[in-house]
Amino acid sequence: MQKLAIITSHPIQYYAPWFRYLTSTTNLAIKVFYLWDFGVTKQVDVGFGQALQWDIPLLNGYEYEFVPNVSSKPGVNHFWGLQNPSLVSQVKAYKPDAVLLMLYNYASIYRFLGSWNSRQTPLIFRGDSHRLVLSTGIKAWARQQFITQIYQRFNACLYVGKANYHYFRYHGVSPNNLFFSPHAVDNDRFFAQTEIAKQQAIIWKRELGIPQDHGVILFAGKFDTVKRPLDLLQAFRQAKLDRVSLLFVGAGILENELKSQAAAQANIYFAPFQNQSLMPRTYAIADLVVLPSYSETWGLAINEAMCLSRPVIVSNHVGCAQDLVSVGKNGLIFPAGDVCALTASLQQAFSHREHLQHWGDESRKIISQYSYLQATQGLNQALDYTINHKLHLPTVSPLSN
């Protein structure tokens, strides 16, 4: 049985079920090394601006250990937020056949990469970065060169989608060292709760005061400048849709501004942050889910919404757009920051409401291929490749633009 060490920042609601899946369905022995305890202890989430603790089990069904974090300000929003001096020794004590890193741009990981012998025990990286928001100039060139050097430390990389694949190629990773391991959520949990979530959503809609005959456009997430909820608010006001309401679910620094601008407009509603156990109901209330972010590495909320058979609209800066959104079949893509284009997309989506049901059905079909099964297949391929080739690090050469 092969032993895999997994290094990641903290227990995450999207990854913990995958770790359980790996433990219960594969011949791998895995151990997850967490560098911070956010998610299982109540701590302030900077983006939401409030203390959070997830209400679904994140540490059950797989082996793990926490690596002491000595950072004076622990977190994943800055380089020094993860400082774990004992990381190397704890991973070595496990004696893994390979190590999977789910992050790199932190003090602890650079220290780990600087001391780990990847020729002896191969390293695999799984990330979700992309270049959909392009940058140019000498700083961008220097960053490309630096990141290319980082990826030379890995024997293989797992890419989660098309934009992420091109990001790895841009940084010189050979196609031979790339394996598809798509971003996924716990599809089975959402599938299993679909019917009860629909019933809960009917009650919740009444509690929120949304007319029962109104379609609902949903934004669920952080109210911050990157997520662009104000763009959606403006587009909704300009679209002038008949019998349609807009629902914002979440919290963040833009909350007061959103509510102030919404005060003069009918049919705009707000609900507070919803914990994980309530997310199926949150998506079930929607007839359309919109993610207008100006920069989004993937957008796992779209995976969740599609599990509930929801049609979606995303900006072209959302990492999952090329993979999960089939234009005119399960949703639409608009240029990030273009309120007029978003307005037109809303109008198109609701021009023939019967299409929304068909779009939702297509969403469910598409998302069934973005599951822990497919993610695990890619991981297994990378493990087979790296363990058989662990004496040979990949030849890496930067791509030209």
C-alpha positions as CSV (number, residue, x, y, z in Angstrom):
1,M,0.0,0.0,0.0
2,Q,1.4,3.4,-1.0
3,K,1.6,6.1,1.6
4,L,0.7,9.6,0.6
5,A,1.3,12.7,2.8
6,I,-1.0,15.6,1.9
7,I,0.0,19.1,3.0
8,T,-2.6,21.8,3.1
9,S,-3.4,25.0,5.0
10,H,-6.4,24.1,7.1
11,P,-9.5,21.9,7.1
12,I,-11.6,23.0,4.1
13,Q,-15.2,21.9,3.4
14,Y,-14.4,21.0,-0.2
15,Y,-11.3,18.9,0.5
16,A,-12.2,17.0,3.7
17,P,-14.8,14.8,1.9
18,W,-12.2,14.0,-0.8
19,F,-9.8,12.9,1.9
20,R,-12.5,10.6,3.3
21,Y,-13.2,9.4,-0.2
22,L,-9.5,8.6,-0.8
23,T,-9.4,6.7,2.5
24,S,-12.5,4.6,1.9
25,T,-12.3,3.8,-1.9
26,T,-8.6,3.5,-2.7
27,N,-5.6,1.5,-1.7
28,L,-3.8,4.6,-0.6
29,A,-2.8,5.2,3.0
30,I,-3.1,9.0,3.4
31,K,-2.2,11.4,6.1
32,V,-3.1,15.1,5.9
33,F,-0.9,17.6,7.5
34,Y,-2.8,20.8,8.5
35,L,-0.8,24.0,9.0
36,W,-3.7,25.9,10.8
37,D,-6.9,25.0,12.6
38,F,-9.3,27.5,11.0
39,G,-12.6,25.8,10.2
40,V,-12.7,23.5,13.1
41,T,-12.2,26.2,15.7
42,K,-14.2,29.5,15.7
43,Q,-12.0,32.2,14.2
44,V,-12.6,35.4,12.2
45,D,-12.8,35.0,8.5
46,V,-11.3,38.2,7.0
47,G,-13.5,38.2,3.9
48,F,-16.8,37.6,5.7
49,G,-15.7,39.9,8.6
50,Q,-17.1,37.6,11.2
51,A,-16.1,34.6,13.3
52,L,-16.9,31.2,11.6
53,Q,-16.8,27.6,12.3
54,W,-18.0,25.1,9.7
55,D,-21.0,23.0,10.9
56,I,-20.2,19.8,8.9
57,P,-17.5,17.2,10.0
58,L,-14.1,18.1,8.6
59,L,-11.8,15.7,10.5
60,N,-13.7,12.4,10.3
61,G,-12.9,9.4,8.2
62,Y,-9.2,9.9,7.4
63,E,-5.8,10.3,9.2
64,Y,-4.5,13.7,9.9
65,E,-2.3,15.8,12.3
66,F,-1.9,19.5,12.9
67,V,1.5,21.0,12.6
68,P,2.1,23.7,15.2
69,N,1.8,27.1,13.6
70,V,4.0,29.7,15.4
71,S,2.9,32.7,13.3
72,S,1.9,35.7,15.4
73,K,-0.9,36.3,12.9
74,P,-2.0,32.9,11.5
75,G,-3.9,32.8,8.3
76,V,-3.8,32.3,4.6
77,N,-4.1,35.9,3.5
78,H,-0.4,36.7,3.9
79,F,2.9,35.0,3.3
80,W,3.9,34.7,7.0
81,G,0.5,33.4,8.1
82,L,1.7,29.8,8.0
83,Q,5.0,29.2,9.9
84,N,5.4,25.6,10.9
85,P,9.0,24.8,11.9
86,S,8.3,21.1,12.5
87,L,6.6,20.4,9.2
88,V,9.6,18.7,7.5
89,S,10.3,16.4,10.5
90,Q,6.6,15.5,11.0
91,V,6.2,14.5,7.3
92,K,9.5,12.6,7.3
93,A,8.3,10.7,10.4
94,Y,5.3,9.4,8.3
95,K,7.7,8.0,5.7
96,P,5.5,8.6,2.7
97,D,6.0,7.3,-0.8
98,A,5.0,10.7,-2.2
99,V,3.9,14.1,-0.9
100,L,1.0,16.1,-2.3
101,L,1.1,19.8,-1.7
102,M,-2.1,21.9,-2.1
103,L,-0.4,25.2,-1.7
104,Y,3.1,26.8,-2.0
105,N,3.2,30.6,-1.5
106,Y,3.8,30.6,2.3
107,A,6.8,30.7,4.5
108,S,6.4,27.1,5.7
109,I,6.2,25.7,2.2
110,Y,9.2,27.5,0.9
111,R,11.2,26.1,3.8
112,F,9.8,22.6,3.1
113,L,10.6,22.8,-0.6
114,G,14.1,24.0,0.2
115,S,14.9,21.0,2.3
116,W,12.9,18.1,0.8
117,N,14.6,15.6,-1.5
118,S,12.1,15.2,-4.3
119,R,14.3,12.7,-6.1
120,Q,14.0,10.4,-3.2
121,T,10.4,11.0,-2.3
122,P,8.5,12.7,-5.2
123,L,6.4,15.9,-4.8
124,I,3.1,16.5,-6.5
125,F,1.4,19.9,-6.6
126,R,-2.3,20.6,-7.0
127,G,-3.4,24.2,-7.5
128,D,-6.0,26.2,-9.3
129,S,-4.3,29.4,-10.4
130,H,-4.9,30.9,-13.9
131,R,-3.9,33.8,-16.1
132,L,-7.4,35.0,-17.0
133,V,-6.5,38.4,-15.6
134,L,-3.3,39.2,-17.5
135,S,-0.4,41.2,-16.2
136,T,2.5,42.5,-18.2
137,G,5.8,44.3,-17.6
138,I,9.0,43.5,-15.9
139,K,7.4,42.5,-12.6
140,A,5.1,40.1,-14.4
141,W,8.1,38.6,-16.2
142,A,10.1,38.3,-13.0
143,R,7.2,36.6,-11.3
144,Q,6.8,34.1,-14.2
145,Q,10.5,33.2,-13.9
146,F,10.2,32.8,-10.2
147,I,7.1,30.6,-10.3
148,T,8.7,28.5,-13.1
149,Q,11.6,27.8,-10.7
150,I,9.1,26.7,-8.0
151,Y,7.4,24.2,-10.3
152,Q,10.7,22.7,-11.1
153,R,10.7,21.3,-7.6
154,F,7.6,19.1,-8.4
155,N,7.7,15.8,-10.2
156,A,4.1,16.2,-11.3
157,C,1.2,18.7,-11.1
158,L,-2.5,18.1,-11.0
159,Y,-4.6,20.6,-12.9
160,V,-8.2,21.3,-12.0
161,G,-9.4,22.7,-15.3
162,K,-8.5,24.3,-18.6
163,A,-7.4,27.7,-17.4
164,N,-5.3,26.1,-14.7
165,Y,-3.7,23.7,-17.3
166,H,-2.6,26.7,-19.4
167,Y,-1.3,28.4,-16.3
168,F,1.0,25.4,-15.6
169,R,2.1,25.3,-19.3
170,Y,2.8,29.1,-19.2
171,H,5.2,28.3,-16.3
172,G,7.0,25.6,-18.2
173,V,5.4,22.4,-16.8
174,S,5.6,19.7,-19.5
175,P,2.3,18.1,-20.6
176,N,3.9,14.8,-19.6
177,N,3.9,16.0,-16.0
178,L,0.3,17.3,-15.9
179,F,-2.6,15.2,-14.8
180,F,-6.3,16.2,-14.8
181,S,-7.7,16.2,-11.3
182,P,-10.8,18.4,-11.5
183,H,-12.0,20.7,-8.8
184,A,-15.0,19.0,-7.1
185,V,-17.3,19.3,-4.1
186,D,-19.2,16.6,-2.2
187,N,-21.6,16.0,-5.1
188,D,-23.3,13.1,-3.3
189,R,-24.2,15.2,-0.3
190,F,-25.8,17.8,-2.5
191,F,-27.5,15.2,-4.7
192,A,-28.9,13.4,-1.7
193,Q,-30.4,16.6,-0.2
194,T,-31.9,18.0,-3.4
195,E,-35.5,17.2,-2.7
196,I,-35.6,18.2,1.0
197,A,-33.6,21.4,0.0
198,K,-36.4,22.3,-2.4
199,Q,-39.0,22.0,0.3
200,Q,-36.9,24.0,2.7
201,A,-36.4,26.7,0.1
202,I,-40.2,27.2,-0.4
203,I,-40.5,27.9,3.4
204,W,-37.3,30.1,3.4
205,K,-38.6,32.1,0.4
206,R,-41.8,32.9,2.3
207,E,-39.8,33.8,5.5
208,L,-37.6,36.2,3.4
209,G,-40.7,37.9,2.0
210,I,-39.9,37.0,-1.6
211,P,-43.2,36.6,-3.6
212,Q,-43.8,33.0,-4.4
213,D,-44.3,33.7,-8.1
214,H,-41.0,35.5,-8.5
215,G,-37.9,33.9,-10.0
216,V,-34.8,34.4,-7.8
217,I,-31.4,35.4,-8.9
218,L,-28.9,34.4,-6.2
219,F,-25.5,35.8,-5.2
220,A,-23.9,33.7,-2.4
221,G,-20.5,34.6,-1.0
222,K,-18.4,37.4,0.3
223,F,-19.5,40.9,-0.3
224,D,-16.2,42.3,-1.4
225,T,-14.7,44.2,-4.4
226,V,-13.3,41.1,-6.0
227,K,-16.6,39.2,-6.0
228,R,-18.3,42.3,-7.6
229,P,-21.8,42.1,-6.0
230,L,-22.4,45.7,-6.8
231,D,-22.1,44.9,-10.5
232,L,-24.9,42.4,-10.1
233,L,-27.0,44.9,-8.2
234,Q,-26.6,47.5,-11.0
235,A,-27.3,45.0,-13.7
236,F,-30.4,43.8,-12.0
237,R,-31.7,47.3,-11.7
238,Q,-31.0,48.0,-15.4
239,A,-32.5,44.7,-16.6
240,K,-36.0,45.6,-15.3
241,L,-37.1,42.0,-15.1
242,D,-40.7,41.2,-14.5
243,R,-41.5,39.0,-11.5
244,V,-37.9,38.4,-10.6
245,S,-36.2,39.1,-7.2
246,L,-32.5,39.4,-6.4
247,L,-31.2,37.7,-3.3
248,F,-27.8,38.4,-1.7
249,V,-26.6,35.8,0.8
250,G,-23.4,36.4,2.8
251,A,-21.5,39.2,4.4
252,G,-18.5,41.4,3.9
253,I,-17.1,44.9,3.7
254,L,-19.6,46.0,1.0
255,E,-22.7,44.9,2.9
256,N,-23.7,48.4,4.0
257,E,-23.1,49.9,0.5
258,L,-25.1,47.1,-1.1
259,K,-28.0,47.6,1.3
260,S,-27.9,51.4,0.9
261,Q,-28.0,51.1,-2.9
262,A,-30.7,48.5,-2.8
263,A,-33.0,50.5,-0.5
264,A,-34.5,52.4,-3.4
265,Q,-35.1,49.3,-5.5
266,A,-37.9,46.8,-5.0
267,N,-37.4,43.1,-5.0
268,I,-33.9,43.0,-3.6
269,Y,-33.4,40.9,-0.5
270,F,-30.5,40.0,1.9
271,A,-29.8,36.9,4.0
272,P,-26.9,36.4,6.4
273,F,-24.0,34.0,5.9
274,Q,-25.3,30.5,5.6
275,N,-23.2,27.6,7.0
276,Q,-22.5,24.5,5.1
277,S,-25.4,22.5,6.2
278,L,-27.7,25.2,4.8
279,M,-26.1,25.5,1.4
280,P,-28.3,23.0,-0.4
281,R,-31.3,25.1,0.6
282,T,-29.5,28.3,-0.4
283,Y,-29.0,27.1,-3.9
284,A,-32.4,25.5,-4.1
285,I,-34.2,28.9,-3.7
286,A,-32.5,30.2,-6.8
287,D,-33.7,30.0,-10.4
288,L,-30.3,31.4,-11.5
289,V,-27.0,31.6,-9.7
290,V,-24.6,34.4,-10.6
291,L,-20.9,34.8,-9.9
292,P,-19.7,38.1,-11.3
293,S,-16.2,38.0,-9.8
294,Y,-13.4,40.0,-11.4
295,S,-10.9,37.4,-10.2
296,E,-11.8,33.9,-9.1
297,T,-9.4,30.9,-9.1
298,W,-12.2,28.5,-9.7
299,G,-15.6,29.2,-8.1
300,L,-16.6,26.1,-6.2
301,A,-19.9,27.7,-5.4
302,I,-20.8,27.1,-9.1
303,N,-20.1,23.3,-8.6
304,E,-22.5,23.4,-5.6
305,A,-25.2,25.3,-7.5
306,M,-25.0,22.9,-10.4
307,C,-25.4,19.9,-8.1
308,L,-28.8,21.5,-7.3
309,S,-29.5,21.7,-11.0
310,R,-29.2,25.5,-11.1
311,P,-28.4,27.4,-14.3
312,V,-25.4,29.8,-13.9
313,I,-24.0,33.0,-15.1
314,V,-20.3,33.7,-14.5
315,S,-17.7,36.3,-15.6
316,N,-14.9,35.3,-17.9
317,H,-12.4,35.8,-15.1
318,V,-14.0,32.9,-13.1
319,G,-11.6,29.9,-13.4
320,C,-14.4,27.3,-13.9
321,A,-16.1,29.2,-16.8
322,Q,-14.4,27.2,-19.6
323,D,-15.1,23.9,-17.9
324,L,-18.5,24.1,-16.3
325,V,-20.4,26.7,-18.3
326,S,-21.7,25.6,-21.8
327,V,-23.0,28.9,-23.2
328,G,-26.7,28.7,-24.0
329,K,-26.9,25.2,-22.6
330,N,-26.5,25.5,-18.9
331,G,-25.7,29.2,-18.5
332,L,-23.9,32.3,-19.9
333,I,-20.4,33.9,-19.6
334,F,-20.0,37.7,-19.7
335,P,-16.9,39.9,-19.7
336,A,-15.8,40.6,-16.1
337,G,-16.7,44.2,-15.0
338,D,-19.0,44.8,-17.9
339,V,-22.3,45.7,-16.2
340,C,-24.1,46.2,-19.5
341,A,-23.1,42.7,-20.6
342,L,-24.3,41.3,-17.3
343,T,-27.6,43.1,-17.7
344,A,-28.0,41.6,-21.2
345,S,-27.2,38.1,-19.8
346,L,-29.9,38.4,-17.1
347,Q,-32.4,39.5,-19.7
348,Q,-31.5,36.6,-22.0
349,A,-31.7,34.1,-19.1
350,F,-35.2,35.2,-18.2
351,S,-36.5,35.9,-21.7
352,H,-37.8,32.3,-21.9
353,R,-38.1,31.0,-18.4
354,E,-38.7,27.4,-19.5
355,H,-35.1,27.5,-20.7
356,L,-33.9,27.9,-17.2
357,Q,-35.2,24.4,-16.3
358,H,-33.4,22.9,-19.2
359,W,-30.2,24.8,-18.4
360,G,-30.5,23.4,-14.8
361,D,-30.8,19.9,-16.0
362,E,-27.7,20.3,-18.2
363,S,-25.8,21.7,-15.2
364,R,-26.5,18.5,-13.3
365,K,-25.2,16.4,-16.2
366,I,-22.0,18.5,-16.5
367,I,-21.2,18.5,-12.8
368,S,-21.5,14.7,-12.5
369,Q,-18.2,14.6,-14.4
370,Y,-16.5,16.9,-11.9
371,S,-16.5,14.6,-8.8
372,Y,-14.1,13.0,-6.4
373,L,-13.9,10.0,-8.6
374,Q,-12.4,12.0,-11.5
375,A,-10.1,13.9,-9.0
376,T,-8.9,10.6,-7.6
377,Q,-8.2,9.1,-11.1
378,G,-5.9,12.0,-11.9
379,L,-4.1,11.7,-8.5
380,N,-3.6,8.0,-9.1
381,Q,-2.1,8.6,-12.5
382,A,0.3,11.2,-11.1
383,L,1.3,8.8,-8.3
384,D,2.0,6.0,-10.8
385,Y,4.0,8.3,-12.9
386,T,6.0,9.9,-10.1
387,I,6.8,6.8,-8.1
388,N,7.9,5.0,-11.3
389,H,10.0,8.0,-12.3
390,K,11.0,9.4,-8.9
391,L,14.7,9.4,-9.9
392,H,13.9,11.8,-12.7
393,L,12.6,15.3,-12.1
394,P,10.7,16.8,-15.1
395,T,12.5,18.9,-17.6
396,V,11.0,22.4,-17.3
397,S,11.2,25.1,-19.9
398,P,9.1,28.3,-19.9
399,L,6.5,28.7,-22.6
400,S,6.6,31.8,-24.8
401,N,3.6,34.1,-24.7
